[in-house]
Amino acid sequence: MAKVKKQPRPKALPPKGFRDYFGVDVAERKEMLDAIAAVYHRYGFEGLESSAVETVEALGKFLPDVDRPNEGVFAWQEDEKDWLALRYDLTAPLARVYAQYRNDLPTPYRRFAMGPVWRNEKPGPGRFRQFYQCDADTVGSASMAADAEICAMLADTLETVGIPRGDYIIRVNNRKVLNGILDGLMVDDEKTRSLPRTFKDSLDLPLSDREFVETEAILRTIDKFDKVGADGVFELLTKGRKDQSGAFIEGVGLSEKDASRVIQFMESRGRDNAETLTNLRELMGSSYLDAHEEQGVYHAGIEGLRELQDIADLLAAQGYGPDRIVIDPSVVRGLGYYTGPVYEAELTFEITNEKGRKQQFGSVAGGGRYDDLVKRFTGQSVPATGVSIGVDRLLAALRAKGRVGGKSLGPVVVTVMDRDRMADYQTMVADLRNAGIRTEVYLGNPKNFGNQLKYADKRNSPVAVIEGGDEYARGMVQIKDLILGAKIAENATLEEWKSLPSQYEVPRGDLVAKVREIIALHEAG
């Protein structure tokens, strides 16, 4: 008889790019979600909780990393026909929800949503395949006031959760301005080298003689501006470059002249918003734009500049100056569904990375206008704009600044001195819980009392309640201040230890009051 092959035990590890969250992590995230929700609610947005699973068709293909399997999503086939996927953000599901319930929803529809999203992309340090987002969106308004409001709300949210003014900047750009810059750019090959190279002349050429570069390829490239800098983007826009591993990355194929034009755009931020808008207008060719305006001919760049001016004026009227929100042409946003203004919140303080080097923390939130996303379902254009905050990134920033991340107090632990008196201990637990104090009774083997105190220490309990037979007979309880006791044991001399007792005996009726007093002392710091 053949020997049955023994099945190997499964490895106790999460999949690559995923992680587990324990008590303090969960508590800190909940506190942040509540704080963000309060700001969103104050601005008039209402909550929405949509399905974590959508059809691939409904989600669409808008992720910037399109070279990975399943277009960057976790997808599976059902019934040999339909493909389903975990949502990669909270915006694409909103478009489906609005299209489905548009006749029942108010217009504009203002909603916020919070929850995990999943992306099938290469994980890295601090980059996970599952992460939390907090979104707020206005669907059904084409007014730039909606975009200005989102930026203002984002500033208020950052300050509410603990990022003070001066430690962040919200940068605003417009995809229409970028499209005005990109319009007419051509690949650099033998055919196009013989063609006129000025912006205006290239536009006058027949379409058959204009070999345009795919806009998305350029967007994906210039979205790496913060990572590789101007020189790196220039190389990627032209012939390509080697990355840090030594692998060669193929370039987009623009001529050096066209690539330089894109770099000029990325670096056209001026000393203030007015100067930035002037620089952009000159870069697109002010005389060329003037001719369009005089003839009443639509030009994406002109409309984009007007929208940026409107946003700047509306923010200034509300008191949001350049110390919080600025126009910055280097903002692109990688998602493919943006059609107008885009914005990004960047934290400006430095942290120390894994290699011990100082670096700026970077982006924690972003968003923009996506006027064509609902149209995919309805056939009619529906204006929309919104923002998404990366909760895990924001929490990491606050931990790096020491604003969260300290040990939170655990529950009070009622120890067990006598198994037969478990009902008495549960009565104490009930009294403390009814007073709003987080409490538990020790449920392990009570034989070794030292193990009970070790358990309380591991739980970061502020207090242990002790009642043996003697205390019970006298109507007393012992209350041990575990935090003070640890400090005394670590730092105090014998004389100080004697003068600073950390264990108190009080009447049973004073249990709740004494425990509350000790906890309040430690919560106050």
ZATOR-189896 format. One record per residue (C-alpha): residue number from 1; residue in three letters; x, y, z. Coordinates in Angstrom, 1 decimal, decimal comma, m for minus. Example, Ala and Ser with C-alpha at 12.3 -4.5 7.8 and 13.67 -1.06 7.14 Angstrom:
<atoms>
- 1; ALA; 12,3; m4,5; 7,8
- 2; SER; 13,7; m1,1; 7,1
</atoms>
This chain:
<atoms>
- 1; MET; 0,0; 0,0; 0,0
- 2; ALA; 1,4; 3,4; m1,1
- 3; LYS; 2,3; 5,7; 1,7
- 4; VAL; 0,0; 8,7; 2,0
- 5; LYS; 1,9; 11,9; 1,3
- 6; LYS; 1,8; 14,2; 4,3
- 7; GLN; 0,4; 17,6; 3,5
- 8; PRO; 2,7; 20,4; 4,5
- 9; ARG; 1,4; 22,8; 7,1
- 10; PRO; 0,3; 26,2; 5,8
- 11; LYS; 2,6; 29,1; 6,5
- 12; ALA; 1,2; 31,5; 9,1
- 13; LEU; 1,9; 34,6; 6,9
- 14; PRO; m0,4; 37,0; 5,2
- 15; PRO; m0,1; 37,3; 1,4
- 16; LYS; 2,6; 39,6; 0,1
- 17; GLY; 1,5; 43,2; 0,3
- 18; PHE; m1,0; 42,7; 3,1
- 19; ARG; m0,7; 43,1; 6,8
- 20; ASP; m2,6; 42,6; 10,1
- 21; TYR; m3,8; 45,4; 12,3
- 22; PHE; m3,9; 45,0; 16,1
- 23; GLY; m5,7; 46,9; 18,9
- 24; VAL; m3,8; 50,2; 18,9
- 25; ASP; m3,8; 50,4; 15,1
- 26; VAL; m7,5; 49,8; 14,9
- 27; ALA; m8,2; 52,3; 17,7
- 28; GLU; m6,1; 55,0; 16,1
- 29; ARG; m7,7; 54,4; 12,7
- 30; LYS; m11,2; 54,6; 14,1
- 31; GLU; m10,4; 57,9; 15,9
- 32; MET; m9,0; 59,3; 12,7
- 33; LEU; m12,0; 58,1; 10,7
- 34; ASP; m14,4; 59,7; 13,2
- 35; ALA; m12,5; 63,0; 13,0
- 36; ILE; m12,5; 63,1; 9,2
- 37; ALA; m16,2; 62,1; 9,1
- 38; ALA; m17,0; 65,0; 11,4
- 39; VAL; m15,4; 67,5; 9,1
- 40; TYR; m17,1; 66,0; 6,0
- 41; HIS; m20,4; 66,0; 7,8
- 42; ARG; m19,9; 69,7; 8,8
- 43; TYR; m19,5; 70,6; 5,1
- 44; GLY; m22,9; 68,9; 4,3
- 45; PHE; m21,8; 65,6; 3,0
- 46; GLU; m23,7; 62,4; 3,8
- 47; GLY; m22,4; 58,9; 4,3
- 48; LEU; m22,6; 56,2; 1,7
- 49; GLU; m21,4; 52,6; 2,1
- 50; SER; m21,3; 50,8; m1,3
- 51; SER; m20,3; 47,2; m2,1
- 52; ALA; m16,6; 46,2; m1,9
- 53; VAL; m17,1; 44,1; m5,0
- 54; GLU; m18,1; 45,5; m8,4
- 55; THR; m18,2; 44,2; m11,9
- 56; VAL; m14,9; 44,8; m13,8
- 57; GLU; m17,0; 46,6; m16,5
- 58; ALA; m18,5; 49,0; m13,9
- 59; LEU; m15,1; 49,7; m12,3
- 60; GLY; m13,5; 50,6; m15,7
- 61; LYS; m9,8; 50,6; m16,5
- 62; PHE; m8,4; 53,8; m15,0
- 63; LEU; m5,5; 52,8; m12,9
- 64; PRO; m2,1; 54,2; m14,0
- 65; ASP; m0,2; 50,9; m13,8
- 66; VAL; m1,7; 49,0; m16,7
- 67; ASP; 1,1; 46,5; m17,2
- 68; ARG; 0,2; 44,2; m14,3
- 69; PRO; m2,3; 41,3; m14,4
- 70; ASN; m6,0; 42,2; m14,4
- 71; GLU; m5,2; 45,8; m15,0
- 72; GLY; m4,2; 46,4; m11,4
- 73; VAL; m7,3; 44,9; m9,7
- 74; PHE; m8,0; 41,6; m7,9
- 75; ALA; m10,6; 40,0; m10,3
- 76; TRP; m12,2; 36,7; m10,8
- 77; GLN; m14,7; 35,2; m13,2
- 78; GLU; m18,2; 34,1; m12,2
- 79; ASP; m20,5; 31,9; m14,1
- 80; GLU; m18,0; 31,6; m17,0
- 81; LYS; m19,2; 35,0; m18,1
- 82; ASP; m19,1; 38,0; m15,7
- 83; TRP; m15,9; 39,2; m14,2
- 84; LEU; m16,0; 40,7; m10,7
- 85; ALA; m13,3; 42,6; m8,8
- 86; LEU; m12,5; 44,2; m5,5
- 87; ARG; m12,9; 48,0; m5,8
- 88; TYR; m9,6; 49,8; m6,4
- 89; ASP; m10,9; 53,1; m5,1
- 90; LEU; m14,2; 54,6; m3,8
- 91; THR; m14,9; 56,9; m6,8
- 92; ALA; m15,6; 54,4; m9,5
- 93; PRO; m18,3; 52,7; m7,3
- 94; LEU; m19,8; 56,1; m6,7
- 95; ALA; m20,3; 56,6; m10,4
- 96; ARG; m22,2; 53,3; m10,6
- 97; VAL; m24,3; 54,2; m7,5
- 98; TYR; m25,2; 57,6; m8,8
- 99; ALA; m26,1; 56,3; m12,3
- 100; GLN; m28,3; 53,6; m10,6
- 101; TYR; m30,1; 55,8; m8,1
- 102; ARG; m29,9; 59,2; m9,9
- 103; ASN; m33,7; 59,7; m10,0
- 104; ASP; m33,9; 59,3; m6,2
- 105; LEU; m30,9; 61,3; m5,2
- 106; PRO; m30,7; 65,1; m4,8
- 107; THR; m28,7; 67,1; m7,4
- 108; PRO; m26,0; 67,9; m6,6
- 109; TYR; m25,4; 64,7; m4,6
- 110; ARG; m22,8; 65,2; m1,8
- 111; ARG; m21,5; 62,0; m0,3
- 112; PHE; m18,6; 60,7; 1,8
- 113; ALA; m17,4; 57,2; 2,0
- 114; MET; m14,7; 55,3; 4,1
- 115; GLY; m13,4; 51,9; 3,8
- 116; PRO; m10,6; 49,6; 2,4
- 117; VAL; m9,7; 49,4; m1,2
- 118; TRP; m7,5; 46,8; m3,0
- 119; ARG; m4,9; 47,1; m5,8
- 120; ASN; m3,1; 44,3; m7,5
- 121; GLU; 0,2; 46,2; m7,8
- 122; LYS; 3,7; 45,6; m6,7
- 123; PRO; 4,1; 46,1; m2,9
- 124; GLY; 7,0; 48,0; m1,4
- 125; PRO; 8,1; 49,7; 1,9
- 126; GLY; 5,0; 51,4; 3,2
- 127; ARG; 3,0; 50,4; 0,1
- 128; PHE; 0,3; 47,8; 0,6
- 129; ARG; m2,3; 46,1; m1,6
- 130; GLN; m5,0; 46,8; 0,9
- 131; PHE; m5,4; 50,3; 2,4
- 132; TYR; m8,1; 52,6; 3,7
- 133; GLN; m9,5; 55,7; 1,9
- 134; CYS; m11,8; 58,5; 3,1
- 135; ASP; m13,6; 60,1; 0,1
- 136; ALA; m15,9; 63,1; m0,3
- 137; ASP; m17,5; 63,9; m3,6
- 138; THR; m20,0; 66,3; m5,2
- 139; VAL; m21,8; 64,8; m8,2
- 140; GLY; m23,9; 67,0; m10,4
- 141; SER; m22,2; 70,4; m10,2
- 142; ALA; m20,0; 71,9; m12,8
- 143; SER; m19,2; 75,0; m10,7
- 144; MET; m15,6; 75,6; m9,7
- 145; ALA; m17,0; 76,4; m6,2
- 146; ALA; m17,4; 72,6; m5,7
- 147; ASP; m13,7; 72,2; m6,4
- 148; ALA; m12,7; 75,1; m4,2
- 149; GLU; m14,8; 73,7; m1,4
- 150; ILE; m13,2; 70,3; m1,7
- 151; CYS; m9,7; 71,9; m1,3
- 152; ALA; m10,8; 74,0; 1,6
- 153; MET; m12,4; 71,0; 3,3
- 154; LEU; m9,2; 69,0; 2,8
- 155; ALA; m7,2; 71,8; 4,5
- 156; ASP; m9,6; 71,8; 7,4
- 157; THR; m9,5; 68,0; 7,7
- 158; LEU; m5,7; 67,9; 7,9
- 159; GLU; m5,6; 70,5; 10,6
- 160; THR; m8,4; 68,7; 12,5
- 161; VAL; m6,5; 65,3; 12,6
- 162; GLY; m3,3; 66,9; 13,8
- 163; ILE; m1,3; 68,3; 10,8
- 164; PRO; m0,8; 72,0; 11,7
- 165; ARG; m0,7; 74,8; 9,2
- 166; GLY; 2,9; 75,0; 7,8
- 167; ASP; 3,3; 71,2; 7,8
- 168; TYR; 1,2; 70,7; 4,7
- 169; ILE; 0,4; 72,3; 1,3
- 170; ILE; m2,5; 71,5; m1,1
- 171; ARG; m1,4; 71,9; m4,7
- 172; VAL; m3,9; 72,5; m7,5
- 173; ASN; m3,5; 72,0; m11,2
- 174; ASN; m5,9; 71,4; m14,2
- 175; ARG; m5,8; 68,6; m16,7
- 176; LYS; m7,2; 70,9; m19,3
- 177; VAL; m4,1; 73,2; m19,0
- 178; LEU; m1,9; 70,1; m19,3
- 179; ASN; m3,9; 69,0; m22,4
- 180; GLY; m3,3; 72,4; m23,9
- 181; ILE; 0,4; 71,9; m23,4
- 182; LEU; 0,4; 68,3; m24,7
- 183; ASP; m1,7; 69,1; m27,8
- 184; GLY; 0,5; 68,8; m30,9
- 185; LEU; 3,4; 66,9; m29,3
- 186; MET; 4,8; 64,3; m31,7
- 187; VAL; 7,0; 61,2; m31,5
- 188; ASP; 10,6; 61,8; m32,6
- 189; ASP; 11,2; 59,6; m35,7
- 190; GLU; 12,5; 60,1; m39,3
- 191; LYS; 9,0; 61,1; m40,5
- 192; THR; 8,3; 63,7; m37,9
- 193; ARG; 11,8; 65,3; m37,9
- 194; SER; 11,1; 66,7; m41,4
- 195; LEU; 7,8; 68,3; m40,2
- 196; PRO; 7,4; 71,9; m38,8
- 197; ARG; 8,3; 71,9; m35,1
- 198; THR; 6,5; 75,0; m33,8
- 199; PHE; 3,4; 74,3; m31,7
- 200; LYS; 1,1; 76,3; m34,0
- 201; ASP; 2,6; 74,9; m37,2
- 202; SER; 2,3; 71,3; m36,0
- 203; LEU; m1,4; 71,9; m35,3
- 204; ASP; m1,9; 73,1; m38,9
- 205; LEU; m0,7; 69,8; m40,3
- 206; PRO; m3,1; 67,2; m41,7
- 207; LEU; m3,9; 64,5; m39,1
- 208; SER; m2,2; 61,9; m41,3
- 209; ASP; 1,1; 63,7; m40,9
- 210; ARG; 0,9; 64,2; m37,1
- 211; GLU; 2,1; 61,2; m35,1
- 212; PHE; 0,8; 62,0; m31,7
- 213; VAL; 2,0; 60,3; m28,5
- 214; GLU; m0,6; 58,7; m26,4
- 215; THR; m1,5; 61,2; m23,7
- 216; GLU; m1,7; 58,6; m21,0
- 217; ALA; 1,9; 57,5; m21,6
- 218; ILE; 3,0; 61,1; m21,0
- 219; LEU; 0,8; 61,4; m17,9
- 220; ARG; 2,2; 58,3; m16,4
- 221; THR; 5,7; 59,6; m17,0
- 222; ILE; 5,3; 63,1; m15,6
- 223; ASP; 3,4; 61,7; m12,6
- 224; LYS; 6,9; 60,4; m11,6
- 225; PHE; 8,2; 64,0; m11,3
- 226; ASP; 8,5; 63,9; m7,5
- 227; LYS; 10,4; 60,6; m7,6
- 228; VAL; 12,9; 61,0; m10,4
- 229; GLY; 13,0; 64,8; m10,8
- 230; ALA; 13,1; 67,0; m14,0
- 231; ASP; 16,1; 65,2; m15,5
- 232; GLY; 14,6; 61,7; m14,9
- 233; VAL; 11,3; 62,7; m16,5
- 234; PHE; 13,1; 64,3; m19,5
- 235; GLU; 14,9; 61,0; m20,1
- 236; LEU; 11,7; 59,0; m19,8
- 237; LEU; 9,9; 61,3; m22,2
- 238; THR; 12,6; 60,9; m24,8
- 239; LYS; 15,0; 57,9; m25,1
- 240; GLY; 14,5; 56,3; m21,8
- 241; ARG; 16,7; 55,7; m18,7
- 242; LYS; 18,1; 53,2; m16,3
- 243; ASP; 16,3; 52,8; m13,0
- 244; GLN; 18,0; 52,3; m9,6
- 245; SER; 18,3; 48,5; m10,2
- 246; GLY; 20,1; 49,1; m13,5
- 247; ALA; 17,2; 48,0; m15,7
- 248; PHE; 16,5; 50,1; m18,8
- 249; ILE; 13,0; 51,8; m19,0
- 250; GLU; 11,9; 52,5; m22,5
- 251; GLY; 11,2; 56,2; m23,2
- 252; VAL; 8,0; 57,7; m24,7
- 253; GLY; 9,8; 58,9; m27,8
- 254; LEU; 9,3; 62,7; m27,7
- 255; SER; 11,8; 65,0; m29,3
- 256; GLU; 14,1; 66,9; m26,9
- 257; LYS; 12,2; 70,1; m27,8
- 258; ASP; 8,8; 68,6; m27,0
- 259; ALA; 10,1; 67,0; m23,8
- 260; SER; 11,6; 70,4; m22,8
- 261; ARG; 8,2; 72,0; m23,3
- 262; VAL; 6,7; 69,5; m20,8
- 263; ILE; 9,4; 70,1; m18,3
- 264; GLN; 8,9; 73,8; m18,6
- 265; PHE; 5,2; 73,2; m17,8
- 266; MET; 6,1; 71,2; m14,7
- 267; GLU; 8,4; 73,9; m13,4
- 268; SER; 6,2; 76,9; m14,2
- 269; ARG; 5,1; 77,6; m10,7
- 270; GLY; 5,7; 81,2; m9,8
- 271; ARG; 6,0; 83,2; m6,6
- 272; ASP; 2,2; 83,4; m6,4
- 273; ASN; m0,9; 82,1; m8,2
- 274; ALA; m1,1; 85,2; m10,5
- 275; GLU; 2,5; 84,6; m11,7
- 276; THR; 1,9; 80,9; m12,2
- 277; LEU; m1,1; 81,5; m14,4
- 278; THR; 0,9; 84,1; m16,4
- 279; ASN; 3,7; 81,6; m16,9
- 280; LEU; 1,3; 78,9; m18,1
- 281; ARG; m0,4; 81,3; m20,6
- 282; GLU; 3,0; 82,3; m22,0
- 283; LEU; 4,1; 78,7; m22,3
- 284; MET; 1,0; 77,8; m24,3
- 285; GLY; 1,6; 80,8; m26,5
- 286; SER; m0,3; 83,9; m25,3
- 287; SER; m0,8; 85,3; m28,8
- 288; TYR; m2,1; 81,9; m30,1
- 289; LEU; m4,5; 81,8; m27,1
- 290; ASP; m5,6; 85,4; m27,7
- 291; ALA; m6,5; 84,5; m31,3
- 292; HIS; m8,7; 81,7; m30,1
- 293; GLU; m10,4; 83,9; m27,5
- 294; GLU; m11,1; 86,6; m30,1
- 295; GLN; m12,6; 84,1; m32,5
- 296; GLY; m14,6; 82,4; m29,8
- 297; VAL; m12,9; 79,0; m30,6
- 298; TYR; m12,8; 76,5; m27,8
- 299; HIS; m9,3; 75,7; m26,4
- 300; ALA; m8,8; 73,4; m23,5
- 301; GLY; m5,9; 75,4; m22,2
- 302; ILE; m7,9; 78,6; m22,1
- 303; GLU; m10,8; 77,0; m20,2
- 304; GLY; m8,3; 75,3; m17,8
- 305; LEU; m6,7; 78,7; m17,0
- 306; ARG; m10,1; 80,3; m16,3
- 307; GLU; m11,1; 77,4; m14,0
- 308; LEU; m7,8; 77,7; m12,0
- 309; GLN; m8,4; 81,5; m11,7
- 310; ASP; m11,9; 80,9; m10,4
- 311; ILE; m10,7; 78,4; m7,8
- 312; ALA; m7,9; 80,7; m6,6
- 313; ASP; m10,4; 83,6; m6,3
- 314; LEU; m13,0; 81,5; m4,4
- 315; LEU; m10,4; 80,2; m2,0
- 316; ALA; m8,9; 83,6; m1,4
- 317; ALA; m12,5; 84,9; m0,6
- 318; GLN; m12,7; 82,2; 2,1
- 319; GLY; m9,4; 83,0; 3,6
- 320; TYR; m7,4; 80,1; 2,3
- 321; GLY; m4,2; 81,6; 1,1
- 322; PRO; m1,0; 80,3; m0,4
- 323; ASP; 0,2; 79,1; 3,0
- 324; ARG; m2,3; 76,3; 2,6
- 325; ILE; m3,4; 76,0; m1,1
- 326; VAL; m1,4; 77,0; m4,2
- 327; ILE; m1,6; 76,4; m8,0
- 328; ASP; 1,2; 74,1; m9,0
- 329; PRO; 1,5; 72,7; m12,5
- 330; SER; 3,6; 69,7; m11,4
- 331; VAL; 0,5; 68,0; m10,0
- 332; VAL; m0,8; 65,4; m12,5
- 333; ARG; m2,6; 62,6; m10,6
- 334; GLY; m2,1; 59,1; m12,1
- 335; LEU; m5,8; 58,0; m12,4
- 336; GLY; m7,0; 58,2; m16,0
- 337; TYR; m10,6; 59,5; m15,3
- 338; TYR; m9,7; 63,1; m14,4
- 339; THR; m11,0; 65,7; m16,8
- 340; GLY; m10,3; 69,1; m15,1
- 341; PRO; m8,9; 70,4; m11,8
- 342; VAL; m6,8; 68,0; m9,9
- 343; TYR; m5,4; 68,5; m6,4
- 344; GLU; m2,9; 66,8; m4,0
- 345; ALA; m2,2; 67,3; m0,3
- 346; GLU; 1,5; 67,1; 0,5
- 347; LEU; 3,1; 67,0; 3,9
- 348; THR; 6,1; 69,2; 3,9
- 349; PHE; 8,0; 68,1; 7,0
- 350; GLU; 10,9; 65,7; 6,9
- 351; ILE; 11,1; 62,2; 8,3
- 352; THR; 13,9; 59,6; 8,5
- 353; ASN; 13,5; 56,7; 6,0
- 354; GLU; 14,6; 53,1; 6,5
- 355; LYS; 18,1; 53,9; 5,3
- 356; GLY; 18,5; 56,7; 7,9
- 357; ARG; 18,2; 59,5; 5,3
- 358; LYS; 16,0; 62,6; 5,6
- 359; GLN; 13,2; 62,9; 3,2
- 360; GLN; 10,0; 64,9; 2,8
- 361; PHE; 7,0; 62,8; 3,8
- 362; GLY; 5,0; 63,5; 0,6
- 363; SER; 1,4; 63,0; m0,5
- 364; VAL; m1,4; 61,8; 1,7
- 365; ALA; m4,5; 62,8; m0,3
- 366; GLY; m5,6; 63,7; m3,8
- 367; GLY; m8,5; 64,1; m6,1
- 368; GLY; m10,0; 66,1; m8,9
- 369; ARG; m12,8; 66,5; m11,4
- 370; TYR; m14,1; 63,6; m13,4
- 371; ASP; m17,0; 64,8; m15,5
- 372; ASP; m17,2; 61,7; m17,8
- 373; LEU; m17,2; 58,9; m15,2
- 374; VAL; m21,0; 58,7; m14,8
- 375; LYS; m21,4; 59,1; m18,5
- 376; ARG; m20,1; 55,6; m19,0
- 377; PHE; m23,4; 54,3; m17,5
- 378; THR; m25,9; 56,9; m18,6
- 379; GLY; m24,6; 58,3; m21,9
- 380; GLN; m25,0; 61,8; m20,5
- 381; SER; m22,2; 63,9; m19,1
- 382; VAL; m22,6; 64,4; m15,3
- 383; PRO; m20,1; 66,8; m13,7
- 384; ALA; m18,4; 65,5; m10,6
- 385; THR; m15,4; 66,3; m8,3
- 386; GLY; m14,0; 64,8; m5,2
- 387; VAL; m11,0; 64,0; m3,0
- 388; SER; m9,6; 60,8; m1,4
- 389; ILE; m7,5; 60,7; 1,8
- 390; GLY; m5,1; 57,8; 2,3
- 391; VAL; m5,8; 57,0; 6,0
- 392; ASP; m2,8; 54,7; 6,5
- 393; ARG; m0,4; 57,3; 5,0
- 394; LEU; m1,9; 60,0; 7,2
- 395; LEU; m1,6; 57,8; 10,3
- 396; ALA; 2,0; 57,0; 9,4
- 397; ALA; 2,8; 60,7; 9,1
- 398; LEU; 1,3; 61,4; 12,6
- 399; ARG; 3,3; 58,6; 14,1
- 400; ALA; 6,5; 60,0; 12,5
- 401; LYS; 5,8; 63,3; 14,2
- 402; GLY; 5,0; 61,6; 17,5
- 403; ARG; 1,4; 62,8; 17,5
- 404; VAL; m0,1; 59,3; 17,7
- 405; GLY; 1,4; 56,0; 18,4
- 406; GLY; 1,8; 55,9; 22,1
- 407; LYS; 0,4; 52,9; 24,0
- 408; SER; m3,2; 53,3; 24,7
- 409; LEU; m4,5; 52,3; 28,1
- 410; GLY; m5,8; 48,7; 28,2
- 411; PRO; m8,7; 47,5; 30,4
- 412; VAL; m8,7; 47,2; 34,1
- 413; VAL; m8,0; 43,6; 35,1
- 414; VAL; m9,9; 42,1; 38,0
- 415; THR; m7,7; 39,2; 39,2
- 416; VAL; m9,0; 35,9; 40,5
- 417; MET; m7,7; 34,7; 43,9
- 418; ASP; m10,4; 32,1; 44,5
- 419; ARG; m12,1; 30,1; 41,6
- 420; ASP; m15,2; 29,6; 43,8
- 421; ARG; m15,8; 33,3; 44,0
- 422; MET; m16,0; 34,0; 40,3
- 423; ALA; m19,5; 35,5; 40,8
- 424; ASP; m18,0; 38,1; 43,2
- 425; TYR; m15,3; 39,1; 40,7
- 426; GLN; m17,9; 39,4; 37,9
- 427; THR; m20,0; 41,7; 40,1
- 428; MET; m17,0; 44,0; 40,4
- 429; VAL; m16,5; 43,9; 36,7
- 430; ALA; m20,1; 44,8; 36,1
- 431; ASP; m19,9; 47,7; 38,5
- 432; LEU; m16,9; 49,1; 36,7
- 433; ARG; m18,3; 48,6; 33,2
- 434; ASN; m21,6; 50,2; 34,2
- 435; ALA; m19,5; 53,2; 35,3
- 436; GLY; m18,1; 53,4; 31,8
- 437; ILE; m14,7; 51,9; 32,7
- 438; ARG; m13,2; 49,3; 30,3
- 439; THR; m12,8; 46,1; 32,5
- 440; GLU; m12,3; 42,4; 32,2
- 441; VAL; m11,9; 39,5; 34,6
- 442; TYR; m8,8; 37,3; 34,3
- 443; LEU; m10,0; 34,1; 32,4
- 444; GLY; m6,7; 32,2; 32,4
- 445; ASN; m5,5; 29,7; 35,0
- 446; PRO; m5,5; 31,7; 38,2
- 447; LYS; m3,2; 29,3; 40,1
- 448; ASN; m0,1; 31,5; 39,5
- 449; PHE; m0,9; 35,1; 40,6
- 450; GLY; 2,3; 36,4; 39,1
- 451; ASN; 1,0; 35,3; 35,6
- 452; GLN; m2,1; 37,4; 36,2
- 453; LEU; m0,1; 40,5; 36,7
- 454; LYS; 2,1; 39,7; 33,7
- 455; TYR; m1,0; 39,4; 31,7
- 456; ALA; m2,2; 42,8; 32,9
- 457; ASP; 1,1; 44,3; 32,0
- 458; LYS; 1,0; 42,8; 28,5
- 459; ARG; m2,5; 44,3; 28,1
- 460; ASN; m1,1; 47,7; 29,2
- 461; SER; m3,7; 47,7; 32,0
- 462; PRO; m3,6; 50,8; 34,2
- 463; VAL; m5,1; 49,0; 37,2
- 464; ALA; m5,3; 45,5; 38,7
- 465; VAL; m8,1; 44,8; 41,2
- 466; ILE; m7,2; 42,2; 43,9
- 467; GLU; m9,5; 40,7; 46,4
- 468; GLY; m8,4; 37,7; 48,4
- 469; GLY; m10,3; 35,9; 51,2
- 470; ASP; m9,0; 38,3; 53,8
- 471; GLU; m10,0; 41,4; 51,9
- 472; TYR; m13,4; 39,9; 51,1
- 473; ALA; m14,1; 39,2; 54,8
- 474; ARG; m13,3; 42,8; 55,7
- 475; GLY; m15,2; 44,3; 52,8
- 476; MET; m12,1; 45,8; 51,3
- 477; VAL; m10,3; 45,5; 47,9
- 478; GLN; m6,7; 46,1; 46,9
- 479; ILE; m6,2; 48,4; 43,8
- 480; LYS; m2,8; 48,2; 42,2
- 481; ASP; m1,7; 51,2; 40,0
- 482; LEU; 0,3; 49,2; 37,5
- 483; ILE; 1,7; 52,2; 35,5
- 484; LEU; 3,0; 54,0; 38,6
- 485; GLY; 4,3; 50,8; 40,0
- 486; ALA; 6,3; 50,2; 36,8
- 487; LYS; 7,8; 53,7; 36,9
- 488; ILE; 8,8; 53,3; 40,6
- 489; ALA; 10,3; 49,9; 40,0
- 490; GLU; 12,4; 51,3; 37,1
- 491; ASN; 13,6; 54,6; 38,4
- 492; ALA; 13,0; 55,0; 42,2
- 493; THR; 15,4; 54,3; 45,1
- 494; LEU; 14,3; 52,1; 48,0
- 495; GLU; 13,3; 55,2; 50,0
- 496; GLU; 11,3; 56,6; 47,1
- 497; TRP; 9,6; 53,3; 46,6
- 498; LYS; 8,5; 53,3; 50,2
- 499; SER; 7,2; 56,9; 50,0
- 500; LEU; 5,3; 56,3; 46,7
- 501; PRO; 3,1; 53,4; 47,2
- 502; SER; 1,4; 52,1; 44,1
- 503; GLN; m1,2; 49,8; 45,8
- 504; TYR; m4,1; 51,0; 47,8
- 505; GLU; m6,6; 49,3; 50,0
- 506; VAL; m10,1; 50,8; 49,9
- 507; PRO; m13,6; 49,8; 51,0
- 508; ARG; m15,5; 47,7; 48,3
- 509; GLY; m18,0; 50,6; 47,9
- 510; ASP; m15,1; 53,0; 46,9
- 511; LEU; m13,8; 50,7; 44,1
- 512; VAL; m15,3; 52,6; 41,2
- 513; ALA; m14,3; 56,0; 42,5
- 514; LYS; m10,6; 55,0; 43,2
- 515; VAL; m10,2; 53,2; 39,9
- 516; ARG; m11,6; 56,2; 38,0
- 517; GLU; m9,3; 58,6; 39,9
- 518; ILE; m6,2; 56,5; 38,9
- 519; ILE; m7,2; 56,3; 35,3
- 520; ALA; m7,9; 60,0; 35,0
- 521; LEU; m4,4; 60,7; 36,4
- 522; HIS; m2,7; 58,6; 33,7
- 523; GLU; m5,0; 59,9; 30,9
- 524; ALA; m4,0; 63,5; 31,8
- 525; GLY; m0,4; 62,5; 31,3
</atoms>
